[in-house]
Amino acid sequence: MFRTAKIASLARRALLGFVLSMALVACQNAADSAPPPSTTVVINSASTPAAPVQNESDQPTAADTPAVDESSPLAQPADFDWVFDETAEPINLSLSLAEDQAAEALIPVTGGSLTVTGPDGTRFTLDIPTDALLAETHIRMIPAVYVSGMPSGLEQTVLVQLEPEGLFFNDYATLTIVPTAAVPIDEQIMFGYHNHGEGMYLAPLVVDSEAVQLQILHFSGYGLSKGLLADLEPVRRRLGGSVEDRITSQVSSLLSQERQRKQLGMGEGQFPDLGPLMQEYMEKVVKPRIAAAGESCASGHLAMQTLLSLERQRQLLGVGGESGDSLMDQVIELMPDVGKICLQEEYELCRDEHIVHRILPAYLGIERQKQLLGIEDDSGGLIEGDGWNLVDNCLQFELEFESTGDFDYEGDGFTSQVRAKVPVRLAADSAEFKMTGSAPLDNYFFEFRLEDCNVTSNRGGATFEVFNLGLEVAYRGDEDQVGYVEDVKLVYYPGATTESFVINCEDQAPFSFPASSMWTGLYSITHADEISNEGGSAAGSPPSGGSLPGMGGMTGSMFMPVMPVVPEAHGFVATGWEMAGGELFATLEWQTQDGGLGLTENGVFNLYHRPVG
């Protein structure tokens, strides 16, 4: 008796591992990459005045079907030959999402939880464990207010869209659904889909949970309907738009029935032998993907995800492969070449199309994946080796800066002009990655003016410092898998100039004015609202003005504002760039003035992308 129960338990675990691995690979096939960002919905329920579900057909609901329908072909599939025939038209749903009720959060690699509550009170809770994410990720949960295209017999549907579409987890996240009206265990139909309702398939419920729970390894959309498995028999071959989704649908029906038996105390069930299906899947799907892994990053990624998902289920569920059948060995063997192909493709996009924002996240994701999988790095470290060289060669910029500052007091005053060409590149350390650089600030023109006096003006340059060149990335809707740089955030300090002058007036001894930051002081006043607090404590607002003492008995009377110089630790922030997106990547021009002090300043930043190679 004990031996029989143990075998049945192992069979259930193996079955769960297989179907969850299919779910992972299916989403990889549907969406290879994602864009980098409370609610539920009840459809066709008494408590929600939403439009009714429009069903696929008028098949009657089998109201008297037993809790466990042993005769249903959906529950006991005799063969799976049709699973590999992709000619069947999948079921596509039409959704209307309640964007105004979306919940979102930035989830760190240490994990977190996000809950959304819909108009009827139904709650969706997503729990993400530690190390499931490769990087800090913006997660969104969006409910639907209307859905059409559901198969006949399904009602009281609740569903939630999870974004970013195509996001993969290194470990299972758990989605828990608590509807306001309880759904009997034998009528709980969990389903999933891709993008905005494409390729509906059955998703596996957690067998050992009384709550409605789903373990997920990818993001798309998921929902719960009230219905019977027998209701889905007319559309069985249309459940799922890929081989993995069709397998997932069939095996999920078996898991659903096993859950019903377990939770209703009905004893153990009979499971079909999935060995032939697994072998056919390996021959027709897995092996061809491995063979094609070197063709592109997408192909390599798909092969890796296929192997990783299968091996992960063995590990997590304690179901090992036969001697010598180590999928992880194949993963380790593939990873260096796949990583190199992916980074090379990202570098070519950077070099040829100036898509600069993707290569560093891609590189860090590969490194993170290697760490989580326990793959030793023989390249010399995180920022060494061929992969890092591609990143470094991509993220090369040149910042051109030019400014003219003028102080005028009844014809007296000064004009000072500066310019700089600053190479900017990625600086990596143990804490963070920033794009930094420095170069001489050339004070190429300086003239001090004082009526009826001869003035010798002396130029004085400085050093222009880029503390960080940040890229603000955005996406043009959910279908945009590439994204674009929407703005630049430049944190910089232009340097403290050292202009000086000597005044010779009639009947007056020469007056030498010591080296002072005249242009920098003027720039600090006219750009006071751009002072940064990122480099240190708050700089505070520069004084609005002041005066220098009158210069003895000189002809005329000149009062010049005291030029407060912003400390280098604070610097300035420049945003609001005009994006060109080519070799001339971005431009920022301005004209500023302080009329009360007689100050004007105009200048320009030109940011060029100069990849190496």
NUMITOR-171295 format. One line per field, with one value per residue (C-alpha): x, y, z; residue in one letter. Coordinates in nm, 3 decimals. Example, Ala and Ser with C-alpha at 12.3 -4.5 7.8 and 13.67 -1.06 7.14 Angstrom:
2
u	1.230  1.367
v	-0.450  -0.106
w	0.780  0.714
rest	A  S
//
This chain:
613
u	0.000  0.281  0.473  0.167  0.103  0.469  0.470  0.150  0.303  0.616  0.399  0.208  0.532  0.681  0.361  0.360  0.725  0.662  0.363  0.530  0.834  0.606  0.449  0.789  0.907  0.576  0.615  0.976  0.852  0.589  0.806  1.187  1.246  1.061  1.050  1.153  0.688  -0.540  -0.720  -0.915  -1.221  -1.531  -1.696  -2.055  -2.117  -2.413  -2.202  -2.043  -2.247  -2.003  -2.096  -2.161  -1.898  -1.941  -1.890  -1.725  -2.026  -2.368  -2.263  -2.474  -2.307  -2.286  -2.442  -2.466  -2.106  -1.939  -1.673  -1.411  -1.509  -1.310  -1.457  -1.358  -1.101  -0.967  -0.896  -0.764  -0.596  -0.520  -0.260  -0.086  -0.004  -0.222  -0.029  0.255  0.021  0.022  -0.253  -0.532  -0.652  -0.595  -0.856  -0.783  -0.955  -1.050  -0.977  -1.057  -0.814  -0.878  -0.554  -0.676  -0.698  -0.352  -0.118  0.257  0.576  0.952  1.046  1.411  1.607  1.532  1.168  0.840  0.463  0.200  -0.177  -0.453  -0.823  -1.086  -1.421  -1.604  -1.350  -1.166  -0.799  -0.498  -0.172  0.162  0.444  0.797  1.070  1.434  1.654  1.358  1.443  1.772  1.744  1.523  1.203  0.898  0.593  0.238  -0.091  -0.385  -0.741  -0.981  -1.328  -1.449  -1.348  -1.499  -1.412  -1.424  -1.526  -1.890  -1.975  -1.723  -1.861  -1.774  -1.438  -1.174  -0.840  -0.536  -0.269  0.089  0.361  0.621  0.508  0.754  0.935  1.093  1.166  1.458  1.227  0.853  0.631  0.290  -0.033  -0.322  -0.678  -0.947  -1.280  -1.567  -1.798  -1.642  -1.597  -1.633  -1.309  -1.450  -1.545  -1.221  -1.072  -0.742  -0.624  -0.348  -0.277  -0.003  0.017  -0.340  -0.539  -0.358  -0.354  -0.567  -0.451  -0.526  -0.282  -0.197  -0.341  -0.127  -0.244  -0.177  -0.340  -0.699  -0.668  -0.676  -0.304  -0.083  0.297  0.429  0.766  0.671  0.450  0.148  -0.210  -0.392  -0.754  -1.004  -1.341  -1.622  -1.695  -1.631  -1.350  -1.610  -1.730  -1.393  -1.393  -1.532  -1.235  -0.970  -0.738  -0.756  -0.629  -0.282  -0.106  0.219  0.328  0.415  0.081  -0.113  0.080  0.029  -0.347  -0.379  -0.163  -0.323  -0.657  -0.502  -0.354  -0.688  -0.861  -0.592  -0.642  -1.016  -0.957  -0.712  -0.916  -1.244  -1.095  -1.165  -0.837  -0.566  -0.632  -0.493  -0.230  -0.147  0.211  0.367  0.700  0.623  0.502  0.821  1.036  0.846  0.878  1.253  1.294  1.063  1.116  1.407  1.681  1.609  1.620  1.957  2.088  1.972  2.108  2.404  2.197  2.092  2.045  1.672  1.741  2.008  1.788  1.500  1.723  1.863  1.518  1.391  1.674  1.672  1.300  1.311  1.614  1.473  1.160  1.369  1.561  1.270  1.043  1.307  1.258  1.600  1.690  1.853  2.226  2.416  2.100  2.207  2.035  2.238  2.559  2.410  2.308  2.662  2.800  2.566  2.583  2.923  2.837  2.481  2.601  2.861  2.606  2.357  2.615  2.752  2.402  2.349  2.685  2.598  2.268  2.463  2.731  2.510  2.177  2.287  2.061  2.272  2.048  2.021  2.372  2.459  2.136  2.192  2.546  2.447  2.159  2.397  2.634  2.349  2.213  2.556  2.577  2.229  2.301  2.635  2.833  3.192  3.326  3.672  3.686  3.852  3.555  3.243  3.412  3.674  3.675  3.533  3.177  3.276  3.488  3.179  2.989  3.279  3.324  2.952  2.911  3.151  3.030  3.175  3.011  3.070  2.995  3.005  2.885  2.899  2.844  2.800  2.772  2.669  2.639  2.581  2.838  3.088  3.125  3.277  3.224  3.367  3.339  3.425  3.415  3.503  3.508  3.463  3.505  3.246  3.262  3.138  3.319  3.254  3.326  3.194  2.898  2.749  2.799  2.816  2.923  3.180  3.455  3.662  3.846  3.992  3.744  3.896  3.830  3.898  3.774  3.761  3.721  3.673  3.530  3.555  3.473  3.768  4.018  4.252  4.203  4.430  4.215  4.362  4.181  4.164  4.033  3.932  3.837  3.490  3.368  3.089  2.973  2.715  2.550  2.217  1.978  1.603  1.443  1.080  0.868  0.610  0.339  0.345  0.444  0.769  1.041  1.333  1.246  1.422  1.612  1.355  1.588  1.938  2.019  2.362  2.510  2.818  3.039  3.176  3.478  3.584  3.738  4.028  3.988  4.181  4.244  4.458  4.300  4.491  4.299  4.413  4.556  4.515  4.761  4.713  4.466  4.516  4.212  4.316  4.212  3.840  3.571  3.384  3.223  3.151  2.991  2.774  2.678  2.591  2.346  2.174  2.149  2.061  1.752  1.968  2.198  2.228  2.208  2.321  2.690  2.665  2.457  2.219  2.403  2.131  2.037  2.311  2.272  2.083  2.365  2.585  2.862  3.231  3.359  3.409  3.755  3.902  3.867  3.831  3.630  3.280  3.122  3.099  2.922  2.968  2.770  2.951  2.970  2.889  3.050  2.860  3.084  3.206  3.045  2.702  2.730  2.436  2.174  2.081  1.761  1.506  1.732  1.625  1.694  1.843  1.926  2.210  2.579  2.463  2.270  2.117  2.128  2.040  2.042  1.949  1.943  1.931  1.941  1.904  1.786  1.813  2.186  2.256  2.357  2.297  2.427  2.362  2.508  2.472  2.544  2.596  2.621  2.781  2.778  3.125  3.131  3.463  3.498
v	0.000  0.237  0.153  0.220  0.558  0.655  0.568  0.766  1.062  1.053  1.032  1.344  1.534  1.433  1.535  1.874  1.929  1.844  2.074  2.367  2.329  2.334  2.657  2.823  2.725  2.826  3.183  3.190  3.088  3.365  3.653  3.640  3.975  4.243  4.622  4.780  4.989  4.758  4.529  4.231  4.185  3.974  3.920  3.808  3.794  3.923  4.178  4.338  4.520  4.422  4.304  3.928  3.687  3.606  3.230  3.038  2.812  2.723  2.390  2.322  2.317  1.967  2.061  1.701  1.607  1.432  1.621  1.398  1.311  0.993  0.955  1.295  1.271  1.600  1.437  1.108  1.176  0.851  0.997  1.326  1.308  1.611  1.817  1.857  1.963  2.343  2.388  2.423  2.780  2.875  3.046  3.418  3.634  3.999  4.202  4.546  4.635  4.874  5.071  5.320  5.039  4.890  4.818  4.843  4.816  4.801  4.452  4.396  4.076  3.991  3.945  4.099  4.085  4.282  4.266  4.411  4.429  4.458  4.635  4.337  4.279  3.985  3.985  3.879  3.843  3.784  3.657  3.666  3.485  3.584  3.537  3.474  3.797  3.864  4.238  4.490  4.491  4.713  4.486  4.578  4.396  4.516  4.380  4.337  4.483  4.287  3.974  3.799  3.477  3.245  2.882  2.799  2.690  2.908  3.189  3.416  3.478  3.682  3.761  3.981  4.094  4.074  4.297  4.322  4.065  3.780  3.831  3.505  3.400  3.195  3.045  3.015  3.311  3.228  3.389  3.353  3.441  3.502  3.565  3.726  3.438  3.100  2.864  2.491  2.298  2.075  2.384  2.582  2.630  2.821  2.951  3.159  3.349  3.555  3.924  4.058  3.736  3.529  3.149  3.067  2.750  2.568  2.651  2.414  2.479  2.396  2.045  2.062  2.401  2.455  2.814  2.894  2.919  2.900  2.871  3.071  3.110  3.374  3.678  3.700  3.691  3.450  3.398  3.180  3.068  2.863  2.560  2.192  2.024  1.846  2.185  2.233  1.905  2.065  2.303  2.073  2.087  2.465  2.521  2.663  2.832  2.632  2.275  2.364  2.534  2.240  1.996  2.224  2.232  1.855  1.783  2.069  1.893  1.585  1.794  1.967  1.634  1.510  1.827  1.762  1.406  1.523  1.816  1.622  1.310  1.085  0.890  0.843  0.862  0.690  0.879  0.799  0.717  1.043  0.881  0.856  1.218  1.335  1.142  1.281  1.631  1.583  1.458  1.704  2.018  2.013  1.865  2.089  2.393  2.288  2.234  2.586  2.755  2.909  3.076  3.382  3.516  3.437  3.076  3.035  3.186  2.957  2.648  2.754  2.821  2.487  2.297  2.506  2.468  2.090  2.057  2.303  2.093  1.783  1.969  2.147  1.843  1.584  1.392  1.310  1.206  0.876  0.826  1.053  1.242  1.583  1.872  2.113  1.994  2.096  2.432  2.495  2.393  2.623  2.930  3.078  3.065  3.189  3.475  3.574  3.569  3.780  4.041  4.053  4.122  4.394  4.548  4.553  4.727  4.977  5.034  5.042  5.177  5.364  5.153  5.216  5.129  4.750  4.610  4.674  4.518  4.223  4.178  4.206  3.964  3.703  3.747  3.724  3.410  3.247  3.324  3.188  2.869  2.819  2.845  2.946  3.246  3.190  3.526  3.702  3.872  4.074  4.356  4.158  3.939  3.962  4.032  4.335  4.464  4.470  4.669  4.909  4.957  5.030  5.287  5.552  5.912  6.258  6.559  6.897  7.201  7.571  7.874  8.252  8.449  8.827  9.081  9.431  9.734  10.051  9.939  9.810  9.441  9.136  8.862  8.516  8.219  7.857  7.523  7.161  6.822  6.552  6.180  5.989  5.617  5.352  5.344  5.022  4.956  4.721  4.942  5.077  5.148  5.510  5.691  5.950  6.164  6.480  6.719  7.071  7.358  7.605  7.970  8.071  8.430  8.675  9.052  9.282  9.627  9.954  10.290  10.528  10.268  10.027  9.671  9.373  9.062  8.722  8.403  8.118  7.768  7.478  7.108  6.995  6.691  6.449  6.271  6.059  6.042  5.865  5.740  5.765  5.469  5.447  5.209  5.276  5.050  4.688  4.559  4.757  4.510  4.744  5.075  5.404  5.670  5.936  6.178  6.221  6.307  6.469  6.532  6.750  7.029  7.266  7.372  7.688  7.928  8.159  8.480  8.790  9.143  9.455  9.803  10.116  10.443  10.807  10.946  10.608  10.344  10.013  9.784  9.408  9.192  8.842  8.522  8.463  8.226  8.492  8.272  7.995  8.239  8.386  8.031  7.940  8.229  8.177  7.796  7.807  7.588  7.309  7.267  6.900  6.745  6.408  6.462  6.565  6.767  7.032  7.323  7.573  7.864  8.099  8.458  8.678  8.928  9.177  9.418  9.468  9.789  10.087  10.093  10.401  10.724  10.556  10.736  10.594  10.380  10.005  9.756  9.389  9.106  8.869  8.548  8.256  7.935  7.610  7.358  7.074  6.817  6.939  7.024  7.063  6.843  6.888  6.724  6.794  6.709  6.694  6.337  6.280  5.916  5.891  5.968  6.308  6.143  6.439  6.820  7.070  7.448  7.732  8.107  8.232  8.573  8.761  9.100  9.256  9.185  9.238  8.875  8.672  8.331  8.104  7.767  7.424  7.058  6.823  6.457  6.228  5.849  5.724  5.343  5.170  4.921
w	0.000  0.093  -0.224  -0.442  -0.278  -0.316  -0.687  -0.738  -0.553  -0.770  -1.081  -0.974  -0.907  -1.240  -1.415  -1.245  -1.333  -1.696  -1.740  -1.566  -1.788  -2.090  -1.965  -1.935  -2.281  -2.439  -2.322  -2.440  -2.781  -2.772  -2.647  -2.638  -2.471  -2.280  -2.259  -1.914  -1.552  -0.727  -0.945  -1.066  -1.274  -1.262  -1.595  -1.638  -1.263  -1.070  -0.885  -1.191  -1.458  -1.733  -2.080  -2.092  -2.215  -2.582  -2.609  -2.891  -2.950  -2.816  -2.669  -2.356  -2.015  -1.868  -1.538  -1.415  -1.500  -1.202  -1.010  -1.174  -1.529  -1.598  -1.947  -2.082  -2.366  -2.237  -1.902  -2.041  -2.377  -2.558  -2.792  -2.852  -3.222  -3.293  -3.037  -3.286  -3.568  -3.566  -3.823  -3.565  -3.515  -3.149  -2.935  -2.914  -2.656  -2.691  -2.378  -2.246  -1.966  -1.678  -1.701  -1.441  -1.185  -1.249  -0.959  -1.002  -0.802  -0.849  -0.731  -0.628  -0.682  -0.318  -0.418  -0.310  -0.329  -0.520  -0.469  -0.682  -0.601  -0.868  -0.885  -0.734  -0.455  -0.613  -0.513  -0.717  -0.523  -0.691  -0.467  -0.613  -0.419  -0.374  -0.684  -0.915  -1.102  -1.278  -1.210  -1.033  -1.239  -1.271  -1.237  -1.336  -1.277  -1.485  -1.459  -1.746  -1.748  -2.050  -2.240  -2.538  -2.717  -2.414  -2.490  -2.424  -2.071  -1.889  -1.674  -1.380  -1.540  -1.361  -1.516  -1.479  -1.724  -1.596  -1.738  -1.874  -2.128  -2.170  -1.838  -1.718  -1.363  -1.238  -0.973  -0.942  -0.864  -0.717  -0.833  -0.586  -0.684  -0.420  -0.597  -0.410  -0.498  -0.416  -0.712  -0.631  -0.663  -0.939  -1.143  -1.122  -1.469  -1.468  -1.804  -1.951  -2.271  -2.437  -2.518  -2.518  -2.526  -2.788  -2.776  -2.471  -2.293  -1.967  -1.688  -1.402  -1.058  -0.753  -0.665  -0.290  -0.235  -0.125  -0.248  -0.617  -0.688  -0.992  -1.002  -1.294  -1.462  -1.715  -1.761  -1.986  -1.862  -1.635  -1.537  -1.355  -1.490  -1.346  -1.562  -1.627  -1.818  -2.029  -2.153  -2.324  -2.518  -2.840  -2.851  -2.699  -3.001  -3.016  -2.662  -2.704  -2.992  -2.962  -2.894  -2.535  -2.473  -2.617  -2.397  -2.099  -2.162  -2.177  -1.873  -1.677  -1.710  -1.545  -1.265  -1.216  -1.170  -0.933  -0.728  -0.720  -0.594  -0.332  -0.201  -0.209  -0.047  -0.347  -0.346  -0.606  -0.979  -1.285  -1.487  -1.848  -1.942  -2.062  -2.150  -2.524  -2.527  -2.357  -2.603  -2.900  -2.757  -2.715  -3.072  -3.247  -3.040  -2.795  -3.012  -3.314  -3.084  -2.947  -3.301  -3.399  -3.087  -3.269  -3.541  -3.342  -2.991  -3.007  -3.110  -2.846  -2.579  -2.673  -2.656  -2.319  -2.174  -2.301  -2.132  -1.817  -1.765  -1.794  -1.567  -1.313  -1.273  -1.207  -0.938  -0.773  -0.774  -0.689  -1.013  -1.156  -1.504  -1.594  -1.551  -1.788  -1.880  -1.747  -1.917  -1.704  -1.869  -2.202  -2.054  -1.930  -2.267  -2.459  -2.236  -2.340  -2.710  -2.662  -2.441  -2.697  -2.982  -2.785  -2.686  -3.040  -3.174  -2.914  -3.001  -3.372  -3.295  -3.088  -3.350  -3.660  -3.531  -3.216  -2.993  -2.685  -2.392  -2.423  -2.417  -2.052  -1.915  -2.150  -2.022  -1.656  -1.712  -1.855  -1.563  -1.314  -1.481  -1.460  -1.089  -1.013  -1.206  -1.035  -1.357  -1.284  -1.474  -1.621  -1.800  -1.507  -1.345  -1.409  -1.600  -1.786  -2.094  -2.447  -2.333  -2.132  -2.422  -2.643  -2.379  -2.335  -2.710  -2.749  -2.472  -2.600  -2.628  -2.684  -2.523  -2.685  -2.472  -2.557  -2.362  -2.381  -2.062  -2.059  -1.779  -1.878  -1.652  -1.855  -2.109  -1.855  -1.770  -1.928  -2.183  -2.129  -2.365  -2.290  -2.469  -2.404  -2.576  -2.315  -2.393  -2.191  -2.133  -1.896  -1.564  -1.373  -1.009  -0.746  -0.660  -0.982  -1.349  -1.458  -1.773  -1.673  -1.822  -1.793  -2.026  -2.024  -2.027  -2.272  -2.187  -2.546  -2.516  -2.227  -2.236  -1.940  -2.022  -1.827  -1.983  -2.046  -1.926  -2.098  -1.979  -2.025  -2.004  -1.918  -2.000  -1.748  -1.814  -1.590  -1.606  -1.718  -1.522  -1.619  -1.305  -1.486  -1.826  -1.771  -2.039  -1.979  -2.163  -2.275  -2.483  -2.752  -2.614  -2.502  -2.846  -2.848  -2.753  -2.828  -2.664  -2.718  -2.526  -2.443  -2.266  -2.131  -1.772  -1.752  -1.407  -1.447  -1.317  -1.584  -1.380  -1.196  -1.446  -1.353  -1.552  -1.441  -1.571  -1.525  -1.551  -1.657  -1.625  -1.652  -1.332  -1.159  -1.065  -1.249  -1.079  -1.100  -1.038  -0.919  -1.092  -1.030  -1.157  -1.353  -1.618  -1.364  -1.120  -1.394  -1.503  -1.144  -1.117  -1.451  -1.398  -1.028  -1.077  -1.223  -0.924  -0.835  -0.491  -0.622  -0.561  -0.197  0.047  -0.080  -0.234  -0.155  -0.380  -0.492  -0.375  -0.615  -0.647  -0.468  -0.552  -0.542  -0.384  -0.615  -0.766  -0.598  -0.794  -1.134  -1.396  -1.396  -1.134  -1.184  -0.962  -1.049  -0.891  -0.663  -0.865  -0.632  -0.759  -0.709  -0.531  -0.748  -0.516  -0.626  -0.992  -1.228  -1.393  -1.759  -1.891  -2.164  -2.459  -2.821  -2.925  -3.269  -3.214  -3.466  -3.443  -3.321  -3.044  -2.859  -2.841  -2.572  -2.634  -2.403  -2.350  -1.992  -1.828  -1.504  -1.620  -1.278  -1.268  -1.636  -1.686  -1.999  -2.098  -2.391  -2.473  -2.624  -2.549  -2.843  -2.748  -3.006  -2.997  -3.097  -3.067  -3.122  -3.405
rest	M  F  R  T  A  K  I  A  S  L  A  R  R  A  L  L  G  F  V  L  S  M  A  L  V  A  C  Q  N  A  A  D  S  A  P  P  P  S  T  T  V  V  I  N  S  A  S  T  P  A  A  P  V  Q  N  E  S  D  Q  P  T  A  A  D  T  P  A  V  D  E  S  S  P  L  A  Q  P  A  D  F  D  W  V  F  D  E  T  A  E  P  I  N  L  S  L  S  L  A  E  D  Q  A  A  E  A  L  I  P  V  T  G  G  S  L  T  V  T  G  P  D  G  T  R  F  T  L  D  I  P  T  D  A  L  L  A  E  T  H  I  R  M  I  P  A  V  Y  V  S  G  M  P  S  G  L  E  Q  T  V  L  V  Q  L  E  P  E  G  L  F  F  N  D  Y  A  T  L  T  I  V  P  T  A  A  V  P  I  D  E  Q  I  M  F  G  Y  H  N  H  G  E  G  M  Y  L  A  P  L  V  V  D  S  E  A  V  Q  L  Q  I  L  H  F  S  G  Y  G  L  S  K  G  L  L  A  D  L  E  P  V  R  R  R  L  G  G  S  V  E  D  R  I  T  S  Q  V  S  S  L  L  S  Q  E  R  Q  R  K  Q  L  G  M  G  E  G  Q  F  P  D  L  G  P  L  M  Q  E  Y  M  E  K  V  V  K  P  R  I  A  A  A  G  E  S  C  A  S  G  H  L  A  M  Q  T  L  L  S  L  E  R  Q  R  Q  L  L  G  V  G  G  E  S  G  D  S  L  M  D  Q  V  I  E  L  M  P  D  V  G  K  I  C  L  Q  E  E  Y  E  L  C  R  D  E  H  I  V  H  R  I  L  P  A  Y  L  G  I  E  R  Q  K  Q  L  L  G  I  E  D  D  S  G  G  L  I  E  G  D  G  W  N  L  V  D  N  C  L  Q  F  E  L  E  F  E  S  T  G  D  F  D  Y  E  G  D  G  F  T  S  Q  V  R  A  K  V  P  V  R  L  A  A  D  S  A  E  F  K  M  T  G  S  A  P  L  D  N  Y  F  F  E  F  R  L  E  D  C  N  V  T  S  N  R  G  G  A  T  F  E  V  F  N  L  G  L  E  V  A  Y  R  G  D  E  D  Q  V  G  Y  V  E  D  V  K  L  V  Y  Y  P  G  A  T  T  E  S  F  V  I  N  C  E  D  Q  A  P  F  S  F  P  A  S  S  M  W  T  G  L  Y  S  I  T  H  A  D  E  I  S  N  E  G  G  S  A  A  G  S  P  P  S  G  G  S  L  P  G  M  G  G  M  T  G  S  M  F  M  P  V  M  P  V  V  P  E  A  H  G  F  V  A  T  G  W  E  M  A  G  G  E  L  F  A  T  L  E  W  Q  T  Q  D  G  G  L  G  L  T  E  N  G  V  F  N  L  Y  H  R  P  V  G
//
